[in-house]
Amino acid sequence: MIVKICGLSEAEGFDAAVAEGADLVGFVFFPASPRAVTPAQAAALSARHAGGPGRTGLFVDPSDDAIAAVLAALPLDILQLHGGETPERCAAIRARFGVPVMKALGVATPADLDGLAAYAPTVDRFLLDAKPPPEATRPGGNALAFDWSLTAGRAIPRPWLLAGGLTPGNVAEAVRISGAPGVDVSSGVERGHGEKDPALIAAFIRAARGG
């Protein structure tokens, strides 16, 4: 079970994610998010621990220059594209920067999963998140879940993470119903917007792994 703790912006949360054995940690490079960090802030956090979880950078319809600025500050193991990037754009980013790409796609109906096939040749992973409501100001991190049964028994053409509305209290059920091989959480382990709670991080990771 792959566990990703996303939206890390302060030392307490980052240290907890590392200590509790998260597989991936995520830094948000999207100014509209309450969890946004600058490349320098992310680099300072990452430098607190050598090795450990893979570092993921979350971008929303980024320019090449924006990605390059982040990579100049800190190495990333995965580029998470959370906007309206086309398969062609994903392929171009992957080719230019030589970093694995994880494409986030919003899910509300079975038809939303039909688009995975077009992206499969151009990305390394998927993140399946709840579609944002019409009034949302950001494409993810809205603490909403989609119907987990939509992915049950469905062949997803790349490794994938389940996201959206996950908490320590529901992640085990989400994994059981969805069949997800990995999970991603941000707001579900916070005591306030952008403020991670180490106890919730520990509880989430334990629950996700069946502990």
GROMACS elastic network, one bead per residue, 0.5 to 0.9 nm:
[ bonds ]
;  ai    aj funct       b0    kb
    1    23     6  0.89631   500
    1   180     6  0.82714   500
    1   181     6  0.54220   500
    1   182     6  0.50946   500
    1   183     6  0.76339   500
    1   208     6  0.71891   500
    1   209     6  0.60551   500
    2    22     6  0.77722   500
    2    23     6  0.59087   500
    2    24     6  0.77551   500
    2   161     6  0.76983   500
    2   181     6  0.64726   500
    2   183     6  0.62772   500
    2   184     6  0.84574   500
    2   208     6  0.86762   500
    2   209     6  0.85425   500
    3    21     6  0.85904   500
    3    22     6  0.55037   500
    3    23     6  0.53803   500
    3    24     6  0.63871   500
    3    25     6  0.86149   500
    3   161     6  0.82797   500
    3   182     6  0.57047   500
    3   183     6  0.51462   500
    3   184     6  0.60664   500
    3   185     6  0.81354   500
    3   204     6  0.89352   500
    3   205     6  0.67115   500
    3   208     6  0.74450   500
    3   209     6  0.84638   500
    4    17     6  0.86864   500
    4    22     6  0.60530   500
    4    23     6  0.59422   500
    4    25     6  0.54908   500
    4    26     6  0.71264   500
    4    53     6  0.86322   500
    4    54     6  0.89832   500
    4    56     6  0.89947   500
    4   161     6  0.83782   500
    4   182     6  0.78053   500
    4   183     6  0.61963   500
    4   185     6  0.64329   500
    4   186     6  0.86557   500
    4   205     6  0.88977   500
    5     8     6  0.73207   500
    5    14     6  0.86631   500
    5    17     6  0.66663   500
    5    22     6  0.68111   500
    5    23     6  0.83067   500
    5    24     6  0.64135   500
    5    26     6  0.61319   500
    5   183     6  0.86639   500
    5   184     6  0.59892   500
    5   185     6  0.53132   500
    5   186     6  0.60572   500
    5   189     6  0.84557   500
    5   201     6  0.78140   500
    5   205     6  0.89932   500
    6    24     6  0.80635   500
    6    25     6  0.55608   500
    6    27     6  0.63335   500
    6    28     6  0.76183   500
    6    35     6  0.89453   500
    6    56     6  0.82552   500
    6    58     6  0.86589   500
    6   184     6  0.68010   500
    6   185     6  0.59129   500
    6   187     6  0.85376   500
    7    25     6  0.80187   500
    7    26     6  0.55919   500
    7    27     6  0.52971   500
    7    28     6  0.55494   500
    7    33     6  0.88537   500
    7    34     6  0.86643   500
    7    35     6  0.52301   500
    7    36     6  0.72371   500
    7    37     6  0.86285   500
    7    58     6  0.85825   500
    7   141     6  0.86589   500
    7   185     6  0.84304   500
    7   186     6  0.56392   500
    7   187     6  0.80637   500
    7   194     6  0.68634   500
    7   196     6  0.86170   500
    8    11     6  0.81593   500
    8    13     6  0.62875   500
    8    14     6  0.59876   500
    8    17     6  0.89386   500
    8    25     6  0.72893   500
    8    26     6  0.62052   500
    8    27     6  0.56524   500
    8    28     6  0.75748   500
    8    35     6  0.68210   500
    8    36     6  0.84897   500
    8    37     6  0.83616   500
    8    42     6  0.84748   500
    8    45     6  0.86718   500
    8   186     6  0.79804   500
    8   194     6  0.73179   500
    8   195     6  0.81461   500
    8   196     6  0.72925   500
    9    12     6  0.88912   500
    9    13     6  0.74867   500
    9    14     6  0.74938   500
    9    27     6  0.71110   500
    9    28     6  0.82426   500
    9    35     6  0.60815   500
    9    36     6  0.71129   500
    9    37     6  0.61869   500
    9    41     6  0.76938   500
    9    42     6  0.73478   500
    9    45     6  0.77916   500
    9   194     6  0.68403   500
    9   195     6  0.76635   500
    9   196     6  0.83625   500
   10    13     6  0.58815   500
   10    14     6  0.64097   500
   10    15     6  0.87347   500
   10    41     6  0.87318   500
   10    45     6  0.72388   500
   10   194     6  0.84255   500
   10   195     6  0.74240   500
   10   196     6  0.78802   500
   11    14     6  0.51023   500
   11    15     6  0.58671   500
   11    16     6  0.84172   500
   11    45     6  0.62940   500
   11    48     6  0.81774   500
   12    15     6  0.53164   500
   12    16     6  0.62209   500
   12    17     6  0.87554   500
   12   195     6  0.87744   500
   12   196     6  0.73441   500
   12   197     6  0.79041   500
   12   198     6  0.70217   500
   13    16     6  0.51032   500
   13    17     6  0.62024   500
   13    18     6  0.87082   500
   13   190     6  0.89998   500
   13   195     6  0.74705   500
   13   197     6  0.64340   500
   13   198     6  0.59030   500
   13   201     6  0.79218   500
   14    17     6  0.51943   500
   14    18     6  0.63511   500
   14    19     6  0.86140   500
   14    25     6  0.77727   500
   14    45     6  0.69989   500
   14    46     6  0.81417   500
   14    48     6  0.86125   500
   14   196     6  0.83862   500
   14   198     6  0.88178   500
   15    18     6  0.52426   500
   15    19     6  0.60474   500
   15    20     6  0.85548   500
   15    45     6  0.86829   500
   15    48     6  0.78566   500
   15    49     6  0.80164   500
   15   198     6  0.83671   500
   16    20     6  0.59352   500
   16    21     6  0.85196   500
   16    22     6  0.88396   500
   16   196     6  0.89021   500
   16   197     6  0.83773   500
   16   198     6  0.52948   500
   16   199     6  0.82908   500
   16   201     6  0.68905   500
   16   202     6  0.74246   500
   17    20     6  0.53509   500
   17    21     6  0.63768   500
   17    22     6  0.54195   500
   17    23     6  0.86962   500
   17    24     6  0.85909   500
   17    25     6  0.72342   500
   17    53     6  0.82531   500
   17   198     6  0.76211   500
   17   201     6  0.65677   500
   17   202     6  0.77055   500
   17   205     6  0.88214   500
   18    21     6  0.53590   500
   18    22     6  0.59180   500
   18    23     6  0.83791   500
   18    24     6  0.88946   500
   18    25     6  0.82202   500
   18    49     6  0.78344   500
   18    52     6  0.63687   500
   18    53     6  0.64937   500
   19    22     6  0.78116   500
   19    52     6  0.89033   500
   19   202     6  0.87821   500
   20   198     6  0.89652   500
   20   201     6  0.76176   500
   20   202     6  0.58757   500
   20   205     6  0.72294   500
   20   206     6  0.85760   500
   21    24     6  0.88921   500
   21    52     6  0.77826   500
   21    53     6  0.73883   500
   21   202     6  0.88853   500
   21   205     6  0.78938   500
   22    25     6  0.69837   500
   22    52     6  0.81770   500
   22    53     6  0.59668   500
   22    54     6  0.87283   500
   22   201     6  0.89963   500
   22   205     6  0.70854   500
   23    52     6  0.76443   500
   23    54     6  0.62917   500
   24    52     6  0.84519   500
   24    55     6  0.60015   500
   24    56     6  0.68122   500
   24   184     6  0.88284   500
   25    53     6  0.60673   500
   25    54     6  0.62271   500
   25    55     6  0.53251   500
   25    56     6  0.59607   500
   25    57     6  0.86529   500
   26    54     6  0.84916   500
   26    55     6  0.60866   500
   26    57     6  0.57592   500
   26    58     6  0.67958   500
   26    80     6  0.87917   500
   26   186     6  0.89125   500
   27    35     6  0.80402   500
   27    36     6  0.73593   500
   27    37     6  0.68380   500
   27    38     6  0.89988   500
   27    39     6  0.89856   500
   27    42     6  0.65092   500
   27    55     6  0.76687   500
   27    56     6  0.62009   500
   27    57     6  0.50309   500
   27    58     6  0.60529   500
   28    31     6  0.81944   500
   28    33     6  0.75220   500
   28    35     6  0.62610   500
   28    37     6  0.60284   500
   28    38     6  0.84501   500
   28    42     6  0.87377   500
   28    56     6  0.85662   500
   28    57     6  0.60543   500
   28    59     6  0.67603   500
   29    33     6  0.83274   500
   29    35     6  0.85481   500
   29    36     6  0.54795   500
   29    37     6  0.58963   500
   29    38     6  0.66775   500
   29    39     6  0.76941   500
   29    57     6  0.67691   500
   29    58     6  0.56957   500
   29    59     6  0.54726   500
   29    60     6  0.78570   500
   29    66     6  0.88476   500
   29    70     6  0.83598   500
   30    33     6  0.58456   500
   30    34     6  0.89826   500
   30    35     6  0.83301   500
   30    36     6  0.56349   500
   30    37     6  0.78602   500
   30    58     6  0.72963   500
   30    59     6  0.59762   500
   30    60     6  0.63046   500
   30    62     6  0.88533   500
   30   138     6  0.88809   500
   31    34     6  0.77660   500
   31    35     6  0.83473   500
   31    36     6  0.54881   500
   31    37     6  0.77503   500
   31    38     6  0.87894   500
   32    35     6  0.85312   500
   32    36     6  0.72531   500
   32   137     6  0.74180   500
   32   138     6  0.68789   500
   33    36     6  0.52315   500
   33    37     6  0.89961   500
   33   137     6  0.85930   500
   33   138     6  0.69913   500
   33   141     6  0.82360   500
   33   194     6  0.87946   500
   34    37     6  0.89233   500
   34   193     6  0.63584   500
   34   194     6  0.58282   500
   35   193     6  0.73967   500
   35   195     6  0.82866   500
   36   194     6  0.84562   500
   37    40     6  0.79905   500
   37    41     6  0.58677   500
   37    42     6  0.62075   500
   38    41     6  0.51322   500
   38    42     6  0.62340   500
   38    43     6  0.85295   500
   38    70     6  0.81162   500
   39    42     6  0.51600   500
   39    43     6  0.60544   500
   39    44     6  0.86341   500
   39    69     6  0.72585   500
   39    70     6  0.50594   500
   39    71     6  0.81221   500
   39    72     6  0.84257   500
   39    73     6  0.58024   500
   39    74     6  0.72879   500
   40    43     6  0.50477   500
   40    44     6  0.62001   500
   40    45     6  0.87040   500
   40    70     6  0.82270   500
   40    73     6  0.63132   500
   40    74     6  0.81652   500
   41    44     6  0.51689   500
   41    45     6  0.63335   500
   41    46     6  0.86436   500
   42    45     6  0.51451   500
   42    46     6  0.60518   500
   42    47     6  0.85168   500
   42    70     6  0.87107   500
   42    73     6  0.82600   500
   42    74     6  0.75350   500
   43    46     6  0.50734   500
   43    47     6  0.60583   500
   43    48     6  0.88695   500
   43    70     6  0.87377   500
   43    73     6  0.60735   500
   43    74     6  0.52538   500
   43    75     6  0.84877   500
   44    47     6  0.52017   500
   44    48     6  0.67776   500
   44    74     6  0.88696   500
   45    48     6  0.54797   500
   45    49     6  0.80044   500
   46    49     6  0.62119   500
   46    50     6  0.76115   500
   46    51     6  0.89960   500
   46    55     6  0.78456   500
   46    74     6  0.78383   500
   47    50     6  0.63883   500
   47    74     6  0.88216   500
   49    52     6  0.70694   500
   51    54     6  0.78031   500
   52    55     6  0.88854   500
   54    76     6  0.75672   500
   54    77     6  0.57048   500
   54    78     6  0.76472   500
   55    75     6  0.77014   500
   55    76     6  0.51279   500
   55    77     6  0.52294   500
   55    78     6  0.66011   500
   55    79     6  0.89055   500
   56    76     6  0.57566   500
   56    77     6  0.58784   500
   56    79     6  0.59048   500
   56    80     6  0.65920   500
   57    67     6  0.88799   500
   57    70     6  0.83136   500
   57    76     6  0.65547   500
   57    77     6  0.81932   500
   57    78     6  0.64753   500
   57    79     6  0.51973   500
   57    80     6  0.57646   500
   57    81     6  0.84557   500
   58    78     6  0.87024   500
   58    79     6  0.63832   500
   58    81     6  0.61180   500
   58    82     6  0.67462   500
   59    62     6  0.58404   500
   59    66     6  0.87813   500
   59    67     6  0.79748   500
   59    79     6  0.73988   500
   59    80     6  0.60797   500
   59    81     6  0.51892   500
   59    82     6  0.59623   500
   59    83     6  0.73648   500
   60    80     6  0.84305   500
   60    81     6  0.58592   500
   60    84     6  0.76044   500
   60    85     6  0.81219   500
   60   138     6  0.89380   500
   60   139     6  0.81368   500
   61    81     6  0.70312   500
   61    82     6  0.72257   500
   61    83     6  0.50043   500
   61    84     6  0.62880   500
   61    85     6  0.59545   500
   62    65     6  0.79908   500
   62    66     6  0.60104   500
   62    67     6  0.66834   500
   62    81     6  0.81169   500
   62    83     6  0.83745   500
   62    85     6  0.87556   500
   63    66     6  0.52086   500
   63    67     6  0.66048   500
   63    68     6  0.86769   500
   64    67     6  0.52625   500
   64    68     6  0.60830   500
   64    69     6  0.86264   500
   64    93     6  0.74151   500
   64    96     6  0.85953   500
   64    97     6  0.89249   500
   65    69     6  0.60802   500
   65    70     6  0.87419   500
   66    69     6  0.52229   500
   66    70     6  0.65808   500
   66    71     6  0.88519   500
   67    70     6  0.52939   500
   67    71     6  0.62606   500
   67    72     6  0.86126   500
   67    79     6  0.86134   500
   67    93     6  0.88575   500
   67    97     6  0.85485   500
   68    71     6  0.50781   500
   68    72     6  0.60212   500
   68    73     6  0.87239   500
   68    97     6  0.80574   500
   69    72     6  0.51829   500
   69    73     6  0.66326   500
   70    73     6  0.52477   500
   70    74     6  0.63337   500
   70    75     6  0.80227   500
   70    76     6  0.85017   500
   71    74     6  0.51381   500
   71    75     6  0.53599   500
   71    76     6  0.66312   500
   71    97     6  0.88743   500
   72    75     6  0.73537   500
   76    79     6  0.70309   500
   76    99     6  0.74720   500
   77    99     6  0.64389   500
   77   100     6  0.68085   500
   77   101     6  0.89128   500
   78    99     6  0.60410   500
   78   100     6  0.50325   500
   78   101     6  0.56323   500
   78   102     6  0.66573   500
   78   124     6  0.89955   500
   79    93     6  0.88326   500
   79    94     6  0.84307   500
   79    99     6  0.66621   500
   79   100     6  0.62468   500
   79   102     6  0.60542   500
   79   103     6  0.83630   500
   80   100     6  0.86888   500
   80   101     6  0.59316   500
   80   103     6  0.58457   500
   80   104     6  0.69790   500
   80   125     6  0.89612   500
   80   126     6  0.88784   500
   80   127     6  0.84241   500
   81    84     6  0.82561   500
   81    85     6  0.70133   500
   81    90     6  0.78437   500
   81   101     6  0.72212   500
   81   102     6  0.62311   500
   81   104     6  0.60009   500
   82    85     6  0.76698   500
   82   102     6  0.85903   500
   82   103     6  0.63682   500
   82   105     6  0.71875   500
   82   127     6  0.87321   500
   82   139     6  0.67384   500
   82   140     6  0.74637   500
   83   103     6  0.85759   500
   83   104     6  0.75214   500
   83   105     6  0.82976   500
   83   138     6  0.89442   500
   83   139     6  0.66187   500
   84   105     6  0.86787   500
   85    88     6  0.79269   500
   85    89     6  0.57296   500
   85    90     6  0.63990   500
   85   103     6  0.82727   500
   86    89     6  0.50951   500
   86    90     6  0.62751   500
   86    91     6  0.86269   500
   86   119     6  0.78782   500
   87    90     6  0.50703   500
   87    91     6  0.61910   500
   87    92     6  0.86693   500
   87   118     6  0.65804   500
   87   119     6  0.50253   500
   87   120     6  0.83266   500
   87   121     6  0.82773   500
   87   122     6  0.60987   500
   87   123     6  0.80139   500
   88    91     6  0.50799   500
   88    92     6  0.62224   500
   88    93     6  0.87313   500
   88   119     6  0.84534   500
   88   122     6  0.74096   500
   89    92     6  0.50337   500
   89    93     6  0.62188   500
   89    94     6  0.85287   500
   89   122     6  0.88012   500
   90    93     6  0.52448   500
   90    94     6  0.61060   500
   90    95     6  0.85477   500
   90   101     6  0.71768   500
   90   102     6  0.88391   500
   90   103     6  0.77800   500
   90   119     6  0.80296   500
   90   122     6  0.60870   500
   90   123     6  0.66440   500
   91    94     6  0.51043   500
   91    95     6  0.60583   500
   91    96     6  0.85680   500
   91   101     6  0.85508   500
   91   119     6  0.88213   500
   91   121     6  0.82891   500
   91   123     6  0.69696   500
   92    95     6  0.51344   500
   92    96     6  0.60578   500
   92    97     6  0.85800   500
   92   122     6  0.86170   500
   93    96     6  0.52365   500
   93    97     6  0.60789   500
   93    98     6  0.79351   500
   93    99     6  0.82823   500
   93   101     6  0.79696   500
   94    97     6  0.56502   500
   94    98     6  0.54591   500
   94    99     6  0.58579   500
   94   100     6  0.63068   500
   94   101     6  0.61430   500
   94   122     6  0.77049   500
   94   123     6  0.75972   500
   95    98     6  0.55069   500
   95    99     6  0.79717   500
   96    99     6  0.84242   500
   97   100     6  0.86653   500
  100   123     6  0.71384   500
  100   124     6  0.58519   500
  100   125     6  0.80961   500
  101   122     6  0.81565   500
  101   123     6  0.51889   500
  101   124     6  0.54290   500
  101   125     6  0.65862   500
  101   126     6  0.85514   500
  102   123     6  0.60280   500
  102   124     6  0.58106   500
  102   126     6  0.52261   500
  102   127     6  0.66663   500
  102   160     6  0.84732   500
  103   119     6  0.80217   500
  103   123     6  0.66628   500
  103   124     6  0.80960   500
  103   125     6  0.64519   500
  103   127     6  0.60146   500
  103   128     6  0.84734   500
  104   125     6  0.86593   500
  104   126     6  0.57555   500
  104   128     6  0.58165   500
  104   129     6  0.67903   500
  104   140     6  0.88228   500
  105   112     6  0.81246   500
  105   113     6  0.84334   500
  105   115     6  0.87079   500
  105   116     6  0.83321   500
  105   126     6  0.73582   500
  105   127     6  0.63142   500
  105   128     6  0.52823   500
  105   129     6  0.60960   500
  105   130     6  0.81189   500
  105   131     6  0.78082   500
  106   112     6  0.72379   500
  106   113     6  0.87831   500
  106   127     6  0.85768   500
  106   128     6  0.61030   500
  106   130     6  0.50779   500
  106   132     6  0.72546   500
  106   139     6  0.80581   500
  106   140     6  0.82599   500
  106   146     6  0.89293   500
  107   110     6  0.77278   500
  107   111     6  0.84419   500
  107   112     6  0.54113   500
  107   113     6  0.69008   500
  107   128     6  0.65265   500
  107   129     6  0.59685   500
  107   130     6  0.50354   500
  107   131     6  0.51418   500
  107   132     6  0.89381   500
  107   146     6  0.65312   500
  107   147     6  0.84724   500
  107   150     6  0.87989   500
  108   111     6  0.82296   500
  108   112     6  0.65932   500
  108   113     6  0.89121   500
  108   129     6  0.88337   500
  108   130     6  0.63310   500
  108   131     6  0.58375   500
  108   146     6  0.58756   500
  108   147     6  0.72036   500
  108   150     6  0.86819   500
  109   112     6  0.55465   500
  109   113     6  0.76034   500
  109   146     6  0.84910   500
  109   147     6  0.81399   500
  109   150     6  0.73951   500
  110   113     6  0.56225   500
  110   114     6  0.72508   500
  110   150     6  0.60736   500
  110   151     6  0.83078   500
  111   114     6  0.52585   500
  111   115     6  0.76684   500
  112   115     6  0.61021   500
  112   116     6  0.81012   500
  113   116     6  0.56813   500
  113   117     6  0.83792   500
  113   128     6  0.88528   500
  113   150     6  0.84795   500
  113   151     6  0.82723   500
  113   156     6  0.84620   500
  114   117     6  0.65382   500
  114   118     6  0.84159   500
  115   118     6  0.57745   500
  115   119     6  0.70826   500
  116   119     6  0.53386   500
  116   120     6  0.60762   500
  116   126     6  0.82691   500
  116   156     6  0.74863   500
  116   157     6  0.72004   500
  116   158     6  0.87499   500
  117   120     6  0.52201   500
  117   121     6  0.78170   500
  117   156     6  0.85453   500
  117   157     6  0.69207   500
  118   121     6  0.70821   500
  118   122     6  0.81419   500
  119   122     6  0.54509   500
  119   123     6  0.62438   500
  119   126     6  0.89086   500
  120   123     6  0.56874   500
  120   124     6  0.74659   500
  120   125     6  0.81623   500
  120   126     6  0.85269   500
  120   157     6  0.61041   500
  120   158     6  0.64423   500
  121   124     6  0.81372   500
  123   126     6  0.75860   500
  123   158     6  0.80527   500
  124   158     6  0.64912   500
  124   159     6  0.73055   500
  124   160     6  0.89504   500
  125   157     6  0.87827   500
  125   158     6  0.53836   500
  125   159     6  0.50556   500
  125   160     6  0.54007   500
  125   161     6  0.79273   500
  126   156     6  0.86013   500
  126   157     6  0.87860   500
  126   158     6  0.65009   500
  126   159     6  0.64320   500
  126   161     6  0.63816   500
  126   162     6  0.87053   500
  127   159     6  0.88023   500
  127   160     6  0.55210   500
  127   162     6  0.60305   500
  127   163     6  0.67388   500
  127   183     6  0.86351   500
  127   184     6  0.80866   500
  128   160     6  0.72129   500
  128   161     6  0.62526   500
  128   162     6  0.52192   500
  128   163     6  0.58788   500
  128   164     6  0.80292   500
  129   132     6  0.86212   500
  129   140     6  0.70443   500
  129   141     6  0.87892   500
  129   144     6  0.83659   500
  129   145     6  0.73998   500
  129   146     6  0.73297   500
  129   161     6  0.85841   500
  129   162     6  0.64235   500
  129   164     6  0.50680   500
  129   165     6  0.87644   500
  130   133     6  0.89369   500
  130   140     6  0.74812   500
  130   142     6  0.83563   500
  130   143     6  0.85662   500
  130   144     6  0.59722   500
  130   145     6  0.53325   500
  130   147     6  0.85710   500
  130   163     6  0.71605   500
  130   164     6  0.53447   500
  130   165     6  0.80459   500
  131   139     6  0.74623   500
  131   140     6  0.76537   500
  131   144     6  0.81284   500
  131   145     6  0.85213   500
  131   146     6  0.76187   500
  131   164     6  0.87474   500
  132   135     6  0.79976   500
  132   136     6  0.59554   500
  132   137     6  0.85983   500
  132   138     6  0.75200   500
  132   139     6  0.57937   500
  132   140     6  0.64563   500
  132   141     6  0.87058   500
  132   142     6  0.68546   500
  132   144     6  0.77206   500
  133   136     6  0.53872   500
  133   139     6  0.89317   500
  133   142     6  0.85774   500
  133   144     6  0.89584   500
  134   137     6  0.86105   500
  136   139     6  0.72316   500
  136   140     6  0.87166   500
  136   142     6  0.77290   500
  137   140     6  0.89653   500
  138   141     6  0.74137   500
  138   142     6  0.77099   500
  139   142     6  0.78664   500
  140   143     6  0.80497   500
  140   144     6  0.86800   500
  140   163     6  0.88743   500
  140   164     6  0.75993   500
  141   144     6  0.78528   500
  141   163     6  0.87440   500
  141   164     6  0.69650   500
  141   165     6  0.81825   500
  141   185     6  0.85237   500
  141   186     6  0.66939   500
  141   187     6  0.65833   500
  142   145     6  0.88711   500
  142   164     6  0.72500   500
  142   165     6  0.74588   500
  142   187     6  0.78242   500
  143   164     6  0.56259   500
  143   166     6  0.73674   500
  143   186     6  0.83138   500
  143   187     6  0.62869   500
  143   188     6  0.70747   500
  144   163     6  0.88048   500
  144   164     6  0.50618   500
  144   166     6  0.80861   500
  145   148     6  0.78898   500
  145   163     6  0.75068   500
  145   166     6  0.71209   500
  146   149     6  0.87490   500
  146   150     6  0.83229   500
  146   163     6  0.88686   500
  146   164     6  0.70791   500
  146   165     6  0.81943   500
  147   150     6  0.58746   500
  147   151     6  0.84103   500
  147   178     6  0.84988   500
  148   151     6  0.61725   500
  148   152     6  0.71407   500
  148   162     6  0.87511   500
  148   174     6  0.63644   500
  148   175     6  0.83236   500
  148   177     6  0.59756   500
  148   179     6  0.85133   500
  149   153     6  0.85132   500
  149   174     6  0.88487   500
  149   177     6  0.57657   500
  149   178     6  0.53552   500
  149   179     6  0.85770   500
  150   153     6  0.84414   500
  150   154     6  0.77144   500
  150   178     6  0.71134   500
  151   154     6  0.51829   500
  151   155     6  0.79837   500
  151   156     6  0.79881   500
  151   177     6  0.83180   500
  151   178     6  0.52819   500
  151   179     6  0.69832   500
  151   180     6  0.78754   500
  152   155     6  0.86708   500
  152   176     6  0.88691   500
  152   177     6  0.63459   500
  152   179     6  0.55705   500
  152   180     6  0.82221   500
  153   178     6  0.79747   500
  153   179     6  0.71900   500
  154   179     6  0.88000   500
  155   158     6  0.87876   500
  156   159     6  0.72646   500
  156   160     6  0.74929   500
  157   160     6  0.86757   500
  159   181     6  0.74575   500
  159   182     6  0.83924   500
  160   180     6  0.70970   500
  160   181     6  0.66221   500
  160   182     6  0.64092   500
  160   183     6  0.82559   500
  161   180     6  0.64175   500
  161   181     6  0.65592   500
  161   184     6  0.61909   500
  162   166     6  0.86079   500
  162   174     6  0.83955   500
  162   175     6  0.81345   500
  162   178     6  0.81645   500
  162   180     6  0.60546   500
  162   181     6  0.80369   500
  162   182     6  0.61857   500
  162   184     6  0.59972   500
  162   185     6  0.87207   500
  163   166     6  0.65750   500
  163   182     6  0.89464   500
  163   183     6  0.59914   500
  163   185     6  0.62997   500
  163   186     6  0.87981   500
  164   184     6  0.77656   500
  164   185     6  0.72796   500
  164   186     6  0.86468   500
  164   188     6  0.88235   500
  165   170     6  0.87331   500
  165   185     6  0.77701   500
  165   186     6  0.87362   500
  165   187     6  0.77650   500
  165   188     6  0.65958   500
  166   169     6  0.80004   500
  166   170     6  0.62072   500
  166   171     6  0.55958   500
  166   174     6  0.77371   500
  166   183     6  0.82574   500
  166   184     6  0.77304   500
  166   185     6  0.60596   500
  166   186     6  0.82828   500
  166   187     6  0.82564   500
  166   188     6  0.57253   500
  166   189     6  0.86948   500
  166   204     6  0.87975   500
  167   170     6  0.54362   500
  167   171     6  0.57414   500
  167   185     6  0.73435   500
  167   186     6  0.89279   500
  167   187     6  0.82532   500
  167   189     6  0.66051   500
  167   200     6  0.83283   500
  167   203     6  0.89601   500
  167   204     6  0.64966   500
  168   171     6  0.57349   500
  168   172     6  0.78747   500
  168   188     6  0.73649   500
  168   189     6  0.75757   500
  168   200     6  0.67847   500
  168   201     6  0.79984   500
  168   202     6  0.87362   500
  168   203     6  0.56937   500
  168   205     6  0.77232   500
  168   206     6  0.82530   500
  168   207     6  0.61152   500
  168   208     6  0.76603   500
  169   172     6  0.75168   500
  169   173     6  0.84447   500
  169   203     6  0.86237   500
  169   204     6  0.77715   500
  169   207     6  0.77581   500
  170   173     6  0.54280   500
  170   174     6  0.61167   500
  170   175     6  0.87655   500
  170   207     6  0.84936   500
  170   208     6  0.89781   500
  171   175     6  0.61357   500
  171   176     6  0.85405   500
  171   183     6  0.80285   500
  171   204     6  0.72472   500
  171   207     6  0.65757   500
  171   208     6  0.56768   500
  172   175     6  0.52625   500
  172   176     6  0.62437   500
  172   177     6  0.87453   500
  172   204     6  0.89538   500
  172   207     6  0.57540   500
  172   208     6  0.53279   500
  172   209     6  0.77537   500
  172   210     6  0.67681   500
  173   177     6  0.60986   500
  173   178     6  0.83743   500
  173   208     6  0.89575   500
  174   177     6  0.53391   500
  174   178     6  0.58397   500
  174   179     6  0.79530   500
  174   180     6  0.79224   500
  174   208     6  0.89186   500
  175   178     6  0.53140   500
  175   179     6  0.53940   500
  175   180     6  0.53134   500
  175   181     6  0.76080   500
  175   182     6  0.79780   500
  175   183     6  0.78939   500
  175   208     6  0.73864   500
  176   179     6  0.56645   500
  176   180     6  0.77318   500
  177   180     6  0.82131   500
  178   181     6  0.89934   500
  179   182     6  0.89269   500
  180   183     6  0.70524   500
  182   208     6  0.84776   500
  183   208     6  0.75946   500
  185   188     6  0.59697   500
  185   189     6  0.69671   500
  185   204     6  0.85193   500
  186   189     6  0.60195   500
  186   190     6  0.71284   500
  186   194     6  0.82108   500
  186   196     6  0.81360   500
  187   190     6  0.52049   500
  187   191     6  0.83638   500
  187   192     6  0.80776   500
  187   193     6  0.71347   500
  187   194     6  0.72870   500
  187   195     6  0.86133   500
  187   196     6  0.79689   500
  188   191     6  0.86351   500
  188   196     6  0.89020   500
  188   200     6  0.80064   500
  188   201     6  0.87309   500
  188   204     6  0.85473   500
  189   195     6  0.85117   500
  189   196     6  0.58343   500
  189   197     6  0.58822   500
  189   198     6  0.78917   500
  189   199     6  0.82859   500
  189   201     6  0.55384   500
  189   202     6  0.89862   500
  189   203     6  0.87766   500
  189   204     6  0.73466   500
  190   193     6  0.67287   500
  190   194     6  0.66559   500
  190   195     6  0.53555   500
  190   197     6  0.51680   500
  190   198     6  0.85705   500
  190   200     6  0.72527   500
  190   201     6  0.83320   500
  191   194     6  0.81887   500
  191   195     6  0.58725   500
  191   196     6  0.61049   500
  191   197     6  0.56679   500
  191   200     6  0.85568   500
  192   195     6  0.51154   500
  192   196     6  0.73326   500
  192   197     6  0.85865   500
  193   196     6  0.82159   500
  196   199     6  0.89504   500
  196   200     6  0.79117   500
  196   201     6  0.76092   500
  197   200     6  0.53166   500
  197   201     6  0.62996   500
  197   202     6  0.87969   500
  198   201     6  0.50175   500
  198   202     6  0.62260   500
  198   203     6  0.86095   500
  199   202     6  0.51770   500
  199   203     6  0.61748   500
  199   204     6  0.85783   500
  200   204     6  0.59371   500
  200   205     6  0.85535   500
  201   204     6  0.51441   500
  201   205     6  0.62391   500
  201   206     6  0.85520   500
  202   205     6  0.53936   500
  202   206     6  0.61628   500
  202   207     6  0.85963   500
  203   206     6  0.51609   500
  203   207     6  0.60454   500
  203   208     6  0.85112   500
  203   211     6  0.89648   500
  204   207     6  0.51447   500
  204   208     6  0.59871   500
  204   209     6  0.85852   500
  205   208     6  0.51426   500
  205   209     6  0.62834   500
  205   210     6  0.86623   500
  205   211     6  0.83008   500
  206   209     6  0.53766   500
  206   210     6  0.62950   500
  207   210     6  0.50512   500
  207   211     6  0.54376   500
  208   211     6  0.74686   500
